Structure formats: structure tokens, C-alpha cells
Amino acid sequence: MFQLDANTMENFLWALYVLVQGMGGVFLFMGVFYLLIWTLEKIFKQKARP
């Protein structure tokens, strides 16, 4: 069958850790960017035209 030695498992867990940090950073950036757009829309509302 398929066996993993300690070094391979350590590398896999390190890669998983880096993946989670990267994806977390992407979602954090998207959240901050969304809040920035939402805030700017609230500050600079368009006036209704008659």
C-alpha cells in the first residue's frame, strides 16, 4: 500500500499550514475591500434626480 514517512508528513502539514494562511489572507482582503466599498457608498450617496 501507500506509506508516508515522517518527513513527507511534516512537509504535507507545513504546506497545509501555508495554504490556510494564504486563503485566510485572501478572504480577509476581500472582506476589508467589501467594507471599504460599502462605506464609500454610504458616504457618497447619489442624489435622486427630479
mmJSON file of the N, C-alpha and C atoms, coordinates in Angstrom:
{"data_MODEL":{"atom_site":{
"group_PDB":["ATOM","ATOM","ATOM","ATOM","ATOM","ATOM","ATOM","ATOM","ATOM","ATOM","ATOM","ATOM","ATOM","ATOM","ATOM","ATOM","ATOM","ATOM","ATOM","ATOM","ATOM","ATOM","ATOM","ATOM","ATOM","ATOM","ATOM","ATOM","ATOM","ATOM","ATOM","ATOM","ATOM","ATOM","ATOM","ATOM","ATOM","ATOM","ATOM","ATOM","ATOM","ATOM","ATOM","ATOM","ATOM","ATOM","ATOM","ATOM","ATOM","ATOM","ATOM","ATOM","ATOM","ATOM","ATOM","ATOM","ATOM","ATOM","ATOM","ATOM","ATOM","ATOM","ATOM","ATOM","ATOM","ATOM","ATOM","ATOM","ATOM","ATOM","ATOM","ATOM","ATOM","ATOM","ATOM","ATOM","ATOM","ATOM","ATOM","ATOM","ATOM","ATOM","ATOM","ATOM","ATOM","ATOM","ATOM","ATOM","ATOM","ATOM","ATOM","ATOM","ATOM","ATOM","ATOM","ATOM","ATOM","ATOM","ATOM","ATOM","ATOM","ATOM","ATOM","ATOM","ATOM","ATOM","ATOM","ATOM","ATOM","ATOM","ATOM","ATOM","ATOM","ATOM","ATOM","ATOM","ATOM","ATOM","ATOM","ATOM","ATOM","ATOM","ATOM","ATOM","ATOM","ATOM","ATOM","ATOM","ATOM","ATOM","ATOM","ATOM","ATOM","ATOM","ATOM","ATOM","ATOM","ATOM","ATOM","ATOM","ATOM","ATOM","ATOM","ATOM","ATOM","ATOM","ATOM","ATOM","ATOM","ATOM"],
"id":[1,2,3,4,5,6,7,8,9,10,11,12,13,14,15,16,17,18,19,20,21,22,23,24,25,26,27,28,29,30,31,32,33,34,35,36,37,38,39,40,41,42,43,44,45,46,47,48,49,50,51,52,53,54,55,56,57,58,59,60,61,62,63,64,65,66,67,68,69,70,71,72,73,74,75,76,77,78,79,80,81,82,83,84,85,86,87,88,89,90,91,92,93,94,95,96,97,98,99,100,101,102,103,104,105,106,107,108,109,110,111,112,113,114,115,116,117,118,119,120,121,122,123,124,125,126,127,128,129,130,131,132,133,134,135,136,137,138,139,140,141,142,143,144,145,146,147,148,149,150],
"type_symbol":["N","C","C","N","C","C","N","C","C","N","C","C","N","C","C","N","C","C","N","C","C","N","C","C","N","C","C","N","C","C","N","C","C","N","C","C","N","C","C","N","C","C","N","C","C","N","C","C","N","C","C","N","C","C","N","C","C","N","C","C","N","C","C","N","C","C","N","C","C","N","C","C","N","C","C","N","C","C","N","C","C","N","C","C","N","C","C","N","C","C","N","C","C","N","C","C","N","C","C","N","C","C","N","C","C","N","C","C","N","C","C","N","C","C","N","C","C","N","C","C","N","C","C","N","C","C","N","C","C","N","C","C","N","C","C","N","C","C","N","C","C","N","C","C","N","C","C","N","C","C"],
"label_atom_id":["N","CA","C","N","CA","C","N","CA","C","N","CA","C","N","CA","C","N","CA","C","N","CA","C","N","CA","C","N","CA","C","N","CA","C","N","CA","C","N","CA","C","N","CA","C","N","CA","C","N","CA","C","N","CA","C","N","CA","C","N","CA","C","N","CA","C","N","CA","C","N","CA","C","N","CA","C","N","CA","C","N","CA","C","N","CA","C","N","CA","C","N","CA","C","N","CA","C","N","CA","C","N","CA","C","N","CA","C","N","CA","C","N","CA","C","N","CA","C","N","CA","C","N","CA","C","N","CA","C","N","CA","C","N","CA","C","N","CA","C","N","CA","C","N","CA","C","N","CA","C","N","CA","C","N","CA","C","N","CA","C","N","CA","C","N","CA","C","N","CA","C","N","CA","C"],
"label_alt_id":[null,null,null,null,null,null,null,null,null,null,null,null,null,null,null,null,null,null,null,null,null,null,null,null,null,null,null,null,null,null,null,null,null,null,null,null,null,null,null,null,null,null,null,null,null,null,null,null,null,null,null,null,null,null,null,null,null,null,null,null,null,null,null,null,null,null,null,null,null,null,null,null,null,null,null,null,null,null,null,null,null,null,null,null,null,null,null,null,null,null,null,null,null,null,null,null,null,null,null,null,null,null,null,null,null,null,null,null,null,null,null,null,null,null,null,null,null,null,null,null,null,null,null,null,null,null,null,null,null,null,null,null,null,null,null,null,null,null,null,null,null,null,null,null,null,null,null,null,null,null],
"label_comp_id":["MET","MET","MET","PHE","PHE","PHE","GLN","GLN","GLN","LEU","LEU","LEU","ASP","ASP","ASP","ALA","ALA","ALA","ASN","ASN","ASN","THR","THR","THR","MET","MET","MET","GLU","GLU","GLU","ASN","ASN","ASN","PHE","PHE","PHE","LEU","LEU","LEU","TRP","TRP","TRP","ALA","ALA","ALA","LEU","LEU","LEU","TYR","TYR","TYR","VAL","VAL","VAL","LEU","LEU","LEU","VAL","VAL","VAL","GLN","GLN","GLN","GLY","GLY","GLY","MET","MET","MET","GLY","GLY","GLY","GLY","GLY","GLY","VAL","VAL","VAL","PHE","PHE","PHE","LEU","LEU","LEU","PHE","PHE","PHE","MET","MET","MET","GLY","GLY","GLY","VAL","VAL","VAL","PHE","PHE","PHE","TYR","TYR","TYR","LEU","LEU","LEU","LEU","LEU","LEU","ILE","ILE","ILE","TRP","TRP","TRP","THR","THR","THR","LEU","LEU","LEU","GLU","GLU","GLU","LYS","LYS","LYS","ILE","ILE","ILE","PHE","PHE","PHE","LYS","LYS","LYS","GLN","GLN","GLN","LYS","LYS","LYS","ALA","ALA","ALA","ARG","ARG","ARG","PRO","PRO","PRO"],
"label_asym_id":["A","A","A","A","A","A","A","A","A","A","A","A","A","A","A","A","A","A","A","A","A","A","A","A","A","A","A","A","A","A","A","A","A","A","A","A","A","A","A","A","A","A","A","A","A","A","A","A","A","A","A","A","A","A","A","A","A","A","A","A","A","A","A","A","A","A","A","A","A","A","A","A","A","A","A","A","A","A","A","A","A","A","A","A","A","A","A","A","A","A","A","A","A","A","A","A","A","A","A","A","A","A","A","A","A","A","A","A","A","A","A","A","A","A","A","A","A","A","A","A","A","A","A","A","A","A","A","A","A","A","A","A","A","A","A","A","A","A","A","A","A","A","A","A","A","A","A","A","A","A"],
"label_entity_id":["1","1","1","1","1","1","1","1","1","1","1","1","1","1","1","1","1","1","1","1","1","1","1","1","1","1","1","1","1","1","1","1","1","1","1","1","1","1","1","1","1","1","1","1","1","1","1","1","1","1","1","1","1","1","1","1","1","1","1","1","1","1","1","1","1","1","1","1","1","1","1","1","1","1","1","1","1","1","1","1","1","1","1","1","1","1","1","1","1","1","1","1","1","1","1","1","1","1","1","1","1","1","1","1","1","1","1","1","1","1","1","1","1","1","1","1","1","1","1","1","1","1","1","1","1","1","1","1","1","1","1","1","1","1","1","1","1","1","1","1","1","1","1","1","1","1","1","1","1","1"],
"label_seq_id":[1,1,1,2,2,2,3,3,3,4,4,4,5,5,5,6,6,6,7,7,7,8,8,8,9,9,9,10,10,10,11,11,11,12,12,12,13,13,13,14,14,14,15,15,15,16,16,16,17,17,17,18,18,18,19,19,19,20,20,20,21,21,21,22,22,22,23,23,23,24,24,24,25,25,25,26,26,26,27,27,27,28,28,28,29,29,29,30,30,30,31,31,31,32,32,32,33,33,33,34,34,34,35,35,35,36,36,36,37,37,37,38,38,38,39,39,39,40,40,40,41,41,41,42,42,42,43,43,43,44,44,44,45,45,45,46,46,46,47,47,47,48,48,48,49,49,49,50,50,50],
"pdbx_PDB_ins_code":[null,null,null,null,null,null,null,null,null,null,null,null,null,null,null,null,null,null,null,null,null,null,null,null,null,null,null,null,null,null,null,null,null,null,null,null,null,null,null,null,null,null,null,null,null,null,null,null,null,null,null,null,null,null,null,null,null,null,null,null,null,null,null,null,null,null,null,null,null,null,null,null,null,null,null,null,null,null,null,null,null,null,null,null,null,null,null,null,null,null,null,null,null,null,null,null,null,null,null,null,null,null,null,null,null,null,null,null,null,null,null,null,null,null,null,null,null,null,null,null,null,null,null,null,null,null,null,null,null,null,null,null,null,null,null,null,null,null,null,null,null,null,null,null,null,null,null,null,null,null],
"Cartn_x":[0.825,0.0,0.863,0.276,0.932,1.284,2.568,3.001,3.735,3.53,4.195,5.254,6.433,7.428,7.237,7.977,7.788,8.095,9.098,9.486,8.401,7.806,6.743,5.526,5.191,4.041,4.309,5.515,5.869,5.764,6.244,6.142,4.692,3.868,2.455,1.761,2.03,1.395,1.871,3.138,3.655,2.977,2.815,2.143,0.682,0.031,-1.352,-1.445,-0.485,-0.431,-0.278,0.606,0.816,-0.443,-1.107,-2.343,-3.421,-3.595,-4.627,-4.318,-3.057,-2.7,-2.971,-2.64,-2.866,-4.341,-5.146,-6.582,-7.211,-6.746,-7.25,-6.932,-5.74,-5.364,-6.226,-6.545,-7.398,-8.791,-9.369,-10.709,-10.708,-9.652,-9.546,-9.484,-8.696,-8.611,-9.964,-10.661,-11.965,-12.959,-12.911,-13.803,-13.509,-12.241,-11.858,-12.243,-12.017,-12.357,-13.873,-14.662,-16.116,-16.566,-15.989,-16.36,-15.976,-14.851,-14.437,-15.44,-15.846,-16.823,-18.153,-18.599,-19.863,-19.822,-18.705,-18.555,-18.561,-17.852,-17.834,-19.211,-19.984,-21.345,-22.22,-22.029,-22.813,-22.408,-21.139,-20.663,-21.078,-20.905,-21.155,-22.417,-23.557,-24.824,-25.166,-25.719,-26.18,-27.52,-27.697,-28.965,-29.949,-31.201,-32.246,-32.498,-32.648,-32.934,-34.421,-34.856,-36.306,-36.899],
"Cartn_y":[-1.199,0.0,1.253,2.336,3.633,4.045,4.279,4.687,6.024,6.815,8.115,8.065,8.522,8.637,9.966,10.173,11.358,12.647,12.61,13.816,14.236,13.281,13.583,14.154,13.573,14.061,15.466,15.727,17.06,18.092,17.737,18.641,18.894,17.844,17.984,18.918,18.745,19.602,21.048,21.242,22.6,23.249,22.485,23.003,23.337,22.515,22.775,24.054,24.259,25.47,26.71,26.651,27.777,28.022,26.955,27.079,27.787,27.395,28.004,29.477,29.811,31.214,32.027,31.483,32.188,32.407,31.367,31.501,32.445,32.397,33.324,34.76,34.985,36.335,36.824,35.939,36.327,36.715,35.9,36.208,37.446,37.663,38.875,40.108,40.048,41.164,41.425,40.367,40.558,41.184,40.807,41.39,42.863,43.215,44.62,45.444,44.905,45.609,45.822,44.808,44.937,46.028,46.04,47.069,48.461,48.576,49.866,50.36,49.491,49.874,50.246,49.456,49.716,51.07,51.358,52.63,53.808,53.675,54.759,54.988,53.92,54.094,54.831,54.576,55.274,56.75,57.043,58.422,59.254,58.706,59.449,58.924,59.148,58.719,59.613,59.023,59.828,60.432,61.662,62.332,61.956,61.802,61.451,62.637,62.347,63.418,63.621,64.873,65.145,64.812],
"Cartn_z":[0.0,0.0,0.0,0.441,0.412,1.836,2.074,3.407,3.324,4.346,4.418,5.514,5.192,6.256,6.982,8.064,8.91,8.152,7.297,6.564,5.57,4.895,3.94,4.664,5.8,6.56,7.099,7.532,8.018,6.897,5.708,4.559,4.178,4.232,3.903,4.887,6.177,7.186,7.058,6.728,6.523,5.312,4.232,3.04,3.345,4.144,4.539,5.374,6.252,7.073,6.197,5.218,4.302,3.475,3.039,2.273,3.078,4.325,5.17,5.41,5.625,5.809,4.544,3.398,2.141,1.861,2.046,1.809,2.822,4.057,5.072,4.703,4.173,3.736,2.596,1.666,0.534,1.024,1.907,2.404,3.297,4.041,4.846,3.955,2.898,1.959,1.303,0.888,0.252,1.217,2.483,3.48,3.703,3.82,4.011,2.787,1.596,0.364,0.261,0.649,0.639,1.598,2.801,3.776,3.297,2.612,2.064,1.022,0.118,-0.909,-0.265,0.706,1.385,2.092,2.763,3.465,2.489,1.379,0.393,-0.214,-0.415,-0.925,0.076,1.357,2.38,2.476,2.322,2.437,1.228,0.04,-1.195,-1.889,-1.271,-1.878,-3.056,-4.108,-5.233,-4.881,-5.295,-5.049,-6.137,-5.74,-6.703,-7.625,-8.906,-9.878,-9.977,-10.033,-10.117,-11.471],
"occupancy":[1.0,1.0,1.0,1.0,1.0,1.0,1.0,1.0,1.0,1.0,1.0,1.0,1.0,1.0,1.0,1.0,1.0,1.0,1.0,1.0,1.0,1.0,1.0,1.0,1.0,1.0,1.0,1.0,1.0,1.0,1.0,1.0,1.0,1.0,1.0,1.0,1.0,1.0,1.0,1.0,1.0,1.0,1.0,1.0,1.0,1.0,1.0,1.0,1.0,1.0,1.0,1.0,1.0,1.0,1.0,1.0,1.0,1.0,1.0,1.0,1.0,1.0,1.0,1.0,1.0,1.0,1.0,1.0,1.0,1.0,1.0,1.0,1.0,1.0,1.0,1.0,1.0,1.0,1.0,1.0,1.0,1.0,1.0,1.0,1.0,1.0,1.0,1.0,1.0,1.0,1.0,1.0,1.0,1.0,1.0,1.0,1.0,1.0,1.0,1.0,1.0,1.0,1.0,1.0,1.0,1.0,1.0,1.0,1.0,1.0,1.0,1.0,1.0,1.0,1.0,1.0,1.0,1.0,1.0,1.0,1.0,1.0,1.0,1.0,1.0,1.0,1.0,1.0,1.0,1.0,1.0,1.0,1.0,1.0,1.0,1.0,1.0,1.0,1.0,1.0,1.0,1.0,1.0,1.0,1.0,1.0,1.0,1.0,1.0,1.0],
"B_iso_or_equiv":[0.0,0.0,0.0,0.0,0.0,0.0,0.0,0.0,0.0,0.0,0.0,0.0,0.0,0.0,0.0,0.0,0.0,0.0,0.0,0.0,0.0,0.0,0.0,0.0,0.0,0.0,0.0,0.0,0.0,0.0,0.0,0.0,0.0,0.0,0.0,0.0,0.0,0.0,0.0,0.0,0.0,0.0,0.0,0.0,0.0,0.0,0.0,0.0,0.0,0.0,0.0,0.0,0.0,0.0,0.0,0.0,0.0,0.0,0.0,0.0,0.0,0.0,0.0,0.0,0.0,0.0,0.0,0.0,0.0,0.0,0.0,0.0,0.0,0.0,0.0,0.0,0.0,0.0,0.0,0.0,0.0,0.0,0.0,0.0,0.0,0.0,0.0,0.0,0.0,0.0,0.0,0.0,0.0,0.0,0.0,0.0,0.0,0.0,0.0,0.0,0.0,0.0,0.0,0.0,0.0,0.0,0.0,0.0,0.0,0.0,0.0,0.0,0.0,0.0,0.0,0.0,0.0,0.0,0.0,0.0,0.0,0.0,0.0,0.0,0.0,0.0,0.0,0.0,0.0,0.0,0.0,0.0,0.0,0.0,0.0,0.0,0.0,0.0,0.0,0.0,0.0,0.0,0.0,0.0,0.0,0.0,0.0,0.0,0.0,0.0],
"pdbx_formal_charge":[null,null,null,null,null,null,null,null,null,null,null,null,null,null,null,null,null,null,null,null,null,null,null,null,null,null,null,null,null,null,null,null,null,null,null,null,null,null,null,null,null,null,null,null,null,null,null,null,null,null,null,null,null,null,null,null,null,null,null,null,null,null,null,null,null,null,null,null,null,null,null,null,null,null,null,null,null,null,null,null,null,null,null,null,null,null,null,null,null,null,null,null,null,null,null,null,null,null,null,null,null,null,null,null,null,null,null,null,null,null,null,null,null,null,null,null,null,null,null,null,null,null,null,null,null,null,null,null,null,null,null,null,null,null,null,null,null,null,null,null,null,null,null,null,null,null,null,null,null,null],
"auth_seq_id":[1,1,1,2,2,2,3,3,3,4,4,4,5,5,5,6,6,6,7,7,7,8,8,8,9,9,9,10,10,10,11,11,11,12,12,12,13,13,13,14,14,14,15,15,15,16,16,16,17,17,17,18,18,18,19,19,19,20,20,20,21,21,21,22,22,22,23,23,23,24,24,24,25,25,25,26,26,26,27,27,27,28,28,28,29,29,29,30,30,30,31,31,31,32,32,32,33,33,33,34,34,34,35,35,35,36,36,36,37,37,37,38,38,38,39,39,39,40,40,40,41,41,41,42,42,42,43,43,43,44,44,44,45,45,45,46,46,46,47,47,47,48,48,48,49,49,49,50,50,50],
"auth_comp_id":["MET","MET","MET","PHE","PHE","PHE","GLN","GLN","GLN","LEU","LEU","LEU","ASP","ASP","ASP","ALA","ALA","ALA","ASN","ASN","ASN","THR","THR","THR","MET","MET","MET","GLU","GLU","GLU","ASN","ASN","ASN","PHE","PHE","PHE","LEU","LEU","LEU","TRP","TRP","TRP","ALA","ALA","ALA","LEU","LEU","LEU","TYR","TYR","TYR","VAL","VAL","VAL","LEU","LEU","LEU","VAL","VAL","VAL","GLN","GLN","GLN","GLY","GLY","GLY","MET","MET","MET","GLY","GLY","GLY","GLY","GLY","GLY","VAL","VAL","VAL","PHE","PHE","PHE","LEU","LEU","LEU","PHE","PHE","PHE","MET","MET","MET","GLY","GLY","GLY","VAL","VAL","VAL","PHE","PHE","PHE","TYR","TYR","TYR","LEU","LEU","LEU","LEU","LEU","LEU","ILE","ILE","ILE","TRP","TRP","TRP","THR","THR","THR","LEU","LEU","LEU","GLU","GLU","GLU","LYS","LYS","LYS","ILE","ILE","ILE","PHE","PHE","PHE","LYS","LYS","LYS","GLN","GLN","GLN","LYS","LYS","LYS","ALA","ALA","ALA","ARG","ARG","ARG","PRO","PRO","PRO"],
"auth_asym_id":["A","A","A","A","A","A","A","A","A","A","A","A","A","A","A","A","A","A","A","A","A","A","A","A","A","A","A","A","A","A","A","A","A","A","A","A","A","A","A","A","A","A","A","A","A","A","A","A","A","A","A","A","A","A","A","A","A","A","A","A","A","A","A","A","A","A","A","A","A","A","A","A","A","A","A","A","A","A","A","A","A","A","A","A","A","A","A","A","A","A","A","A","A","A","A","A","A","A","A","A","A","A","A","A","A","A","A","A","A","A","A","A","A","A","A","A","A","A","A","A","A","A","A","A","A","A","A","A","A","A","A","A","A","A","A","A","A","A","A","A","A","A","A","A","A","A","A","A","A","A"],
"auth_atom_id":["N","CA","C","N","CA","C","N","CA","C","N","CA","C","N","CA","C","N","CA","C","N","CA","C","N","CA","C","N","CA","C","N","CA","C","N","CA","C","N","CA","C","N","CA","C","N","CA","C","N","CA","C","N","CA","C","N","CA","C","N","CA","C","N","CA","C","N","CA","C","N","CA","C","N","CA","C","N","CA","C","N","CA","C","N","CA","C","N","CA","C","N","CA","C","N","CA","C","N","CA","C","N","CA","C","N","CA","C","N","CA","C","N","CA","C","N","CA","C","N","CA","C","N","CA","C","N","CA","C","N","CA","C","N","CA","C","N","CA","C","N","CA","C","N","CA","C","N","CA","C","N","CA","C","N","CA","C","N","CA","C","N","CA","C","N","CA","C","N","CA","C","N","CA","C"],
"pdbx_PDB_model_num":[1,1,1,1,1,1,1,1,1,1,1,1,1,1,1,1,1,1,1,1,1,1,1,1,1,1,1,1,1,1,1,1,1,1,1,1,1,1,1,1,1,1,1,1,1,1,1,1,1,1,1,1,1,1,1,1,1,1,1,1,1,1,1,1,1,1,1,1,1,1,1,1,1,1,1,1,1,1,1,1,1,1,1,1,1,1,1,1,1,1,1,1,1,1,1,1,1,1,1,1,1,1,1,1,1,1,1,1,1,1,1,1,1,1,1,1,1,1,1,1,1,1,1,1,1,1,1,1,1,1,1,1,1,1,1,1,1,1,1,1,1,1,1,1,1,1,1,1,1,1]
}}}
